[in-house]
Amino acid sequence: HEELVSRPDEGAVFLCTLQWSARARDEMERKGKRYVQTTLRGSLGSASAKALCLARYGSPVLFSDSSEDGSSAEPSPPHTPPTDTTTGPPWRGTPLSQISFGPSACPPCPALRTTATHVVLFRPHSSPPQPHLSPFTDTWDAHHVKLPCSKHCRYPVGGASVEGGGASEGPRMAQKWDLVCAALGRPISSSHQLADAILSYNSRYARQWRFDCLHSYFQEHVGGEEARSFFGSLLPRVVELALSMPRQLTHAVPLLRRQEPFSLTISQQQAACLLANAFLCTFPSRNAQHPAAEFSQFPSINFNSLFAPQPSPSGPTLCHHKLSCLLHYLQRVTSPSAPQGTLTFTRKVLQAPPTWEDSATPLGRLHVSSEGLIEDEGQGMLQVDFANRRV
């Protein structure tokens, strides 16, 4: 599993929010999935229950996800009537005052430096983080992200005329970064012009990629003033951020492969640069999905699938909300007050994973509450996002 670890030396307490509702419960029952019925205040059948779980060391697996076809590997647990807790306090377990969190709860992190298993893509002691001073290091192999600004990144364009005649000798190869800079350097004032620009340096996918969701977002979901603000103000800043890649990422970005423990630390500005290029679909060698493709075992990075038509009835709405979230992020990272922190991505490898079902190890100190918010009661705590469906 991959982890996203923040650099601030905060404590070992994590906060997670579980939001349950009767509708979600019934839907999971209908599909035959296992679930854990958590009742902290009142009945799930009459009201939602929000649980704030704070722990020091972790906990056993709460969910056993179903297989791909929707069937459960094990039978669902019997239904247990909810316990009435309305007469007691809104929390159980260890009092929050007895749980240590914040910077004092953890020892200082070791000095940030590049090692055999940890690459740091900026000068470690610069504030705010600055890229390494050396010029762009061009690495084009199976162990690193293939960047669009690499001199090895070439793309077929048009057909070249044979000198002295009108015949064509087929497409010529051009530097893809030159195509990207030329296409994004022209004024773009609509979603259709943006789609044309993206396809100009992804021409082999001109008949496959569609941008229905992108068009409907600006034509139906947001107002004309917001659309004009995006194309007139935000998009030029996103383009500028994307085209800063040769200055922002002067060293190669390693891939975190399976069964290889490794860490990568980048600045938030470098992460923003990568995502700006993903939004503009500039990354090469990551669009083919067939099993024999070079990066078929890696998730896609270009956002063309987000712009495409969504098959389910709720698909367009979900797509629009995702785009709103993404554009809000791009608004923040291109503002004068852009975040200047750092991010560390770590792949952990377990040689002998524990058998959680048979574990007799007790939980660490645990505080469970039906009240509070991550933004308030979770202040100073490490926040863990269980993004893997098997966790």
C-alpha positions as CSV (number, residue, x, y, z in Angstrom):
1,H,0.0,0.0,0.0
2,E,1.1,3.5,-0.7
3,E,1.1,6.1,2.0
4,L,0.9,9.9,1.9
5,V,3.0,11.3,4.7
6,S,3.1,14.9,5.7
7,R,6.3,16.4,6.8
8,P,5.1,18.3,9.9
9,D,6.3,16.3,13.0
10,E,2.8,15.7,14.3
11,G,1.8,12.9,16.6
12,A,0.8,9.4,16.0
13,V,-2.9,10.0,16.5
14,F,-5.1,9.7,13.5
15,L,-8.6,10.9,12.9
16,C,-11.1,9.3,10.6
17,T,-14.7,10.1,10.0
18,L,-17.3,7.4,9.3
19,Q,-20.6,8.7,8.0
20,W,-23.4,6.2,7.9
21,S,-27.0,6.6,6.9
22,A,-30.0,4.4,6.6
23,R,-29.9,4.7,2.9
24,A,-26.3,3.7,2.6
25,R,-26.9,0.8,5.0
26,D,-29.9,-0.5,3.0
27,E,-27.9,-0.1,-0.2
28,M,-25.0,-2.2,1.1
29,E,-27.5,-4.8,2.4
30,R,-29.1,-5.0,-1.0
31,K,-25.8,-5.6,-2.7
32,G,-24.9,-8.3,-0.2
33,K,-21.8,-6.5,1.1
34,R,-20.5,-6.8,4.7
35,Y,-20.6,-3.7,6.8
36,V,-20.0,-2.7,10.3
37,Q,-23.0,-1.1,11.9
38,T,-21.7,1.6,14.2
39,T,-24.2,3.2,16.5
40,L,-23.0,6.1,18.6
41,R,-26.1,8.1,19.1
42,G,-29.6,7.0,18.4
43,S,-30.5,4.5,15.7
44,L,-29.1,4.4,12.2
45,G,-32.6,3.9,11.0
46,S,-33.7,7.3,12.1
47,A,-30.6,9.5,11.9
48,S,-27.1,9.6,10.6
49,A,-24.3,8.8,13.0
50,K,-20.9,10.5,12.6
51,A,-18.1,8.8,14.4
52,L,-14.8,10.4,15.1
53,C,-12.2,7.7,15.8
54,L,-8.9,8.7,17.3
55,A,-6.2,6.1,17.9
56,R,-2.5,5.9,18.5
57,Y,-1.4,2.7,16.9
58,G,-4.0,1.5,14.5
59,S,-6.9,-0.9,14.7
60,P,-8.0,-4.2,13.2
61,V,-9.7,-4.2,9.8
62,L,-13.1,-2.7,10.1
63,F,-14.4,-3.7,6.7
64,S,-14.0,-6.8,4.6
65,D,-14.8,-5.6,1.1
66,S,-16.6,-7.8,-1.4
67,S,-15.3,-9.3,-4.5
68,E,-15.6,-7.7,-7.9
69,D,-18.9,-9.3,-8.6
70,G,-20.5,-8.0,-5.5
71,S,-20.5,-11.2,-3.5
72,S,-19.0,-11.5,-0.1
73,A,-16.1,-13.8,0.7
74,E,-17.7,-14.5,4.1
75,P,-21.3,-14.4,5.3
76,S,-22.6,-11.1,6.6
77,P,-22.7,-10.8,10.4
78,P,-26.1,-11.0,12.0
79,H,-27.9,-7.8,12.6
80,T,-27.5,-6.4,16.1
81,P,-30.1,-3.9,17.3
82,P,-28.5,-0.6,18.1
83,T,-27.7,0.2,21.7
84,D,-29.3,3.3,23.2
85,T,-26.4,5.6,24.2
86,T,-28.4,8.8,24.3
87,T,-28.3,8.8,28.2
88,G,-24.5,8.7,28.4
89,P,-21.7,10.9,27.2
90,P,-21.2,11.3,23.4
91,W,-17.9,9.5,23.5
92,R,-16.4,6.1,24.7
93,G,-13.0,4.8,25.5
94,T,-10.0,6.9,26.7
95,P,-10.6,10.6,27.4
96,L,-9.2,12.8,24.7
97,S,-7.2,14.7,27.3
98,Q,-5.2,11.5,28.0
99,I,-4.2,10.9,24.3
100,S,-1.0,12.6,23.2
101,F,-1.1,14.4,19.8
102,G,0.6,17.3,18.2
103,P,4.4,17.8,17.5
104,S,5.4,16.6,21.0
105,A,3.9,13.1,20.5
106,C,6.5,12.0,18.0
107,P,10.3,12.2,18.0
108,P,11.8,14.5,15.4
109,C,12.1,13.1,11.9
110,P,15.5,12.3,10.6
111,A,17.3,14.8,8.5
112,L,15.8,15.1,5.0
113,R,18.3,13.9,2.5
114,T,18.5,11.7,-0.6
115,T,19.5,8.1,0.1
116,A,19.5,4.8,-1.8
117,T,15.8,4.3,-0.9
118,H,14.7,8.0,-0.7
119,V,14.8,10.7,-3.4
120,V,14.3,14.3,-2.5
121,L,13.5,16.5,-5.5
122,F,14.4,19.9,-4.0
123,R,17.1,21.4,-1.9
124,P,16.3,20.0,1.6
125,H,17.1,23.1,3.6
126,S,15.6,25.8,1.3
127,S,12.6,27.7,2.5
128,P,10.3,27.8,0.7
129,P,11.5,24.6,-1.1
130,Q,13.5,25.3,-4.2
131,P,14.4,22.9,-7.0
132,H,17.9,21.6,-7.3
133,L,20.2,24.1,-8.9
134,S,21.5,21.7,-11.6
135,P,19.9,21.9,-15.0
136,F,17.2,19.5,-16.1
137,T,18.4,15.9,-15.9
138,D,16.9,13.9,-18.7
139,T,16.1,10.4,-17.7
140,W,14.0,8.2,-20.0
141,D,13.7,4.6,-18.8
142,A,11.3,2.2,-17.2
143,H,12.2,3.2,-13.6
144,H,11.3,6.9,-13.9
145,V,8.3,9.0,-14.9
146,K,8.7,9.9,-18.6
147,L,8.2,13.6,-18.7
148,P,6.8,15.5,-21.7
149,C,9.7,18.0,-21.6
150,S,12.3,15.2,-22.2
151,K,14.3,15.4,-25.4
152,H,13.5,11.8,-25.9
153,C,9.8,12.5,-26.0
154,R,8.9,12.8,-29.7
155,Y,5.6,12.7,-31.4
156,P,4.5,12.2,-35.0
157,V,3.0,15.2,-36.7
158,G,1.5,15.7,-40.2
159,G,3.2,14.6,-43.4
160,A,6.3,16.1,-44.9
161,S,6.2,17.0,-48.6
162,V,8.9,15.4,-50.7
163,E,11.2,18.1,-52.2
164,G,10.5,18.8,-55.9
165,G,7.1,17.1,-55.9
166,G,3.7,17.1,-54.2
167,A,4.0,13.6,-52.7
168,S,4.0,13.1,-48.9
169,E,6.4,10.8,-47.2
170,G,4.3,10.3,-44.0
171,P,4.5,11.9,-40.6
172,R,7.6,13.5,-39.2
173,M,8.8,13.2,-35.6
174,A,8.8,16.4,-33.5
175,Q,9.7,17.2,-29.9
176,K,6.4,16.9,-28.0
177,W,7.3,19.7,-25.6
178,D,7.5,22.1,-28.6
179,L,4.0,21.0,-29.7
180,V,2.7,21.5,-26.1
181,C,4.3,24.9,-25.8
182,A,2.9,26.0,-29.2
183,A,-0.6,24.7,-28.5
184,L,-0.9,26.1,-25.0
185,G,0.7,29.4,-26.0
186,R,-2.2,30.4,-28.1
187,P,-5.3,32.1,-26.6
188,I,-7.9,29.6,-25.3
189,S,-11.4,31.0,-24.6
190,S,-13.6,28.0,-24.6
191,S,-13.7,24.3,-23.6
192,H,-13.7,23.4,-27.3
193,Q,-10.5,25.3,-27.9
194,L,-9.0,23.7,-24.9
195,A,-9.9,20.2,-26.2
196,D,-8.5,21.1,-29.7
197,A,-5.2,22.2,-28.0
198,I,-5.0,19.0,-26.0
199,L,-5.6,16.9,-29.1
200,S,-3.0,18.8,-31.1
201,Y,-0.3,17.0,-29.1
202,N,-2.3,13.8,-28.7
203,S,-3.4,13.5,-32.3
204,R,-3.4,9.7,-32.3
205,Y,-6.3,9.8,-29.9
206,A,-8.4,12.3,-31.8
207,R,-11.0,9.7,-32.6
208,Q,-11.0,8.1,-29.2
209,W,-10.9,10.9,-26.6
210,R,-14.1,12.9,-26.0
211,F,-14.7,15.9,-23.9
212,D,-18.4,15.9,-23.3
213,C,-18.1,16.3,-19.5
214,L,-15.7,19.2,-19.9
215,H,-18.0,20.9,-22.3
216,S,-21.1,20.4,-20.2
217,Y,-19.3,21.7,-17.1
218,F,-18.7,25.1,-18.6
219,Q,-21.9,25.2,-20.6
220,E,-24.3,23.9,-18.0
221,H,-22.8,23.5,-14.6
222,V,-21.1,26.9,-14.0
223,G,-22.3,30.4,-15.0
224,G,-20.9,32.4,-17.8
225,E,-19.0,34.7,-15.5
226,E,-17.2,31.8,-13.8
227,A,-16.4,30.3,-17.2
228,R,-14.9,33.6,-18.4
229,S,-12.9,33.8,-15.2
230,F,-11.4,30.4,-15.8
231,F,-10.4,30.9,-19.4
232,G,-9.4,34.5,-18.9
233,S,-7.5,34.2,-15.6
234,L,-7.1,30.7,-14.1
235,L,-6.2,28.7,-17.3
236,P,-3.3,31.0,-18.3
237,R,-1.8,30.6,-14.8
238,V,-2.3,26.8,-15.0
239,V,-0.5,26.8,-18.4
240,E,2.3,28.8,-16.9
241,L,2.6,26.4,-14.1
242,A,2.6,23.4,-16.4
243,L,5.2,24.8,-18.7
244,S,7.5,25.5,-15.7
245,M,8.2,21.7,-15.6
246,P,11.9,21.9,-16.8
247,R,12.6,24.4,-14.0
248,Q,10.5,22.7,-11.3
249,L,11.5,19.1,-11.9
250,T,15.2,19.3,-12.6
251,H,15.8,15.7,-11.5
252,A,14.1,12.5,-12.7
253,V,11.0,11.4,-10.8
254,P,11.3,7.7,-9.7
255,L,8.4,5.3,-10.0
256,L,7.4,3.5,-6.8
257,R,7.2,-0.1,-8.0
258,R,5.6,-3.1,-6.3
259,Q,7.6,-4.9,-3.7
260,E,10.2,-2.2,-3.6
261,P,10.3,-0.1,-0.5
262,F,11.0,3.5,-1.5
263,S,10.2,7.1,-0.7
264,L,9.9,10.2,-2.8
265,T,9.7,13.7,-1.3
266,I,8.6,16.6,-3.5
267,S,7.5,20.2,-2.8
268,Q,3.8,21.1,-3.1
269,Q,4.7,23.4,-6.0
270,Q,6.3,20.4,-7.8
271,A,3.2,18.4,-7.1
272,A,1.1,21.2,-8.5
273,C,3.3,21.3,-11.7
274,L,2.7,17.6,-12.2
275,L,-1.0,17.9,-11.7
276,A,-1.2,20.9,-14.1
277,N,0.4,18.8,-16.8
278,A,-2.0,15.9,-16.0
279,F,-4.9,18.3,-16.3
280,L,-3.6,19.4,-19.7
281,C,-2.9,15.7,-20.7
282,T,0.7,16.3,-21.6
283,F,2.3,13.1,-20.2
284,P,3.5,10.6,-22.8
285,S,3.5,6.8,-22.7
286,R,0.6,6.7,-20.2
287,N,-2.5,6.6,-22.5
288,A,-2.4,3.0,-23.8
289,Q,-4.4,0.7,-21.5
290,H,-3.8,-2.7,-23.2
291,P,-2.0,-5.3,-21.1
292,A,1.2,-5.2,-23.2
293,A,1.6,-1.4,-22.8
294,E,4.7,-0.2,-21.0
295,F,2.9,1.3,-18.0
296,S,-0.2,-0.9,-18.0
297,Q,0.4,-1.8,-14.4
298,F,0.3,1.9,-13.3
299,P,-2.7,4.1,-12.9
300,S,-3.4,6.6,-15.7
301,I,-2.2,10.1,-15.0
302,N,-3.7,12.2,-17.8
303,F,-7.2,13.6,-17.0
304,N,-8.7,12.7,-20.4
305,S,-11.0,10.1,-18.7
306,L,-12.4,12.8,-16.4
307,F,-13.3,14.9,-19.4
308,A,-15.0,12.0,-21.2
309,P,-18.8,11.1,-21.2
310,Q,-19.9,9.4,-18.0
311,P,-22.1,6.3,-18.6
312,S,-24.2,6.2,-15.4
313,P,-27.1,8.6,-14.8
314,S,-25.2,10.3,-11.9
315,G,-21.9,10.3,-13.9
316,P,-22.1,13.9,-15.2
317,T,-23.0,15.3,-11.8
318,L,-20.1,13.4,-10.2
319,C,-17.7,14.5,-13.0
320,H,-18.8,18.2,-12.5
321,H,-18.1,18.0,-8.8
322,K,-14.7,16.4,-9.4
323,L,-13.9,19.2,-11.9
324,S,-15.0,21.9,-9.3
325,C,-12.7,20.3,-6.7
326,L,-9.8,20.1,-9.2
327,L,-10.2,23.7,-10.4
328,H,-10.4,24.9,-6.8
329,Y,-7.1,23.2,-6.1
330,L,-5.5,24.8,-9.2
331,Q,-6.9,28.2,-8.1
332,R,-5.1,27.8,-4.8
333,V,-1.7,26.5,-6.1
334,T,-1.5,29.3,-8.7
335,S,-2.4,32.1,-6.2
336,P,0.1,34.4,-4.5
337,S,-0.5,32.5,-1.3
338,A,0.1,29.1,-2.8
339,P,1.1,26.4,-0.2
340,Q,4.8,26.0,0.2
341,G,5.0,22.7,2.1
342,T,6.4,19.3,1.1
343,L,5.0,15.8,0.5
344,T,6.5,12.4,1.0
345,F,5.1,9.4,-0.8
346,T,6.3,6.1,0.7
347,R,5.7,2.5,-0.5
348,K,5.9,0.1,2.4
349,V,6.5,-3.6,1.7
350,L,5.3,-6.3,4.1
351,Q,7.1,-9.7,3.7
352,A,4.7,-11.4,6.0
353,P,1.4,-9.5,6.4
354,P,-0.3,-10.0,9.7
355,T,-3.4,-12.2,9.9
356,W,-5.8,-9.6,11.4
357,E,-8.6,-12.0,12.0
358,D,-6.4,-14.1,14.3
359,S,-4.6,-11.3,16.0
360,A,-4.9,-11.1,19.8
361,T,-3.0,-7.9,20.1
362,P,-5.2,-5.3,22.0
363,L,-6.0,-1.9,20.5
364,G,-4.0,1.1,21.7
365,R,-5.8,3.8,23.5
366,L,-8.9,4.7,21.6
367,H,-11.4,7.5,21.8
368,V,-14.6,7.2,19.9
369,S,-17.0,10.2,19.7
370,S,-20.2,11.1,17.9
371,E,-19.5,14.8,18.0
372,G,-16.8,17.1,16.5
373,L,-15.1,17.8,13.2
374,I,-11.8,16.9,11.7
375,E,-11.1,20.6,11.2
376,D,-11.7,21.4,14.9
377,E,-11.2,18.4,17.2
378,G,-8.7,16.9,14.8
379,Q,-6.4,19.9,15.0
380,G,-2.8,18.7,15.5
381,M,-3.5,15.1,14.5
382,L,-2.2,13.0,11.7
383,Q,-5.0,12.2,9.3
384,V,-5.1,8.8,7.6
385,D,-7.2,8.3,4.5
386,F,-8.0,4.6,4.0
387,A,-8.1,4.8,0.2
388,N,-7.6,1.1,-0.4
389,R,-10.8,-0.9,-0.5
390,R,-9.2,-3.8,1.3
391,V,-8.1,-1.8,4.4
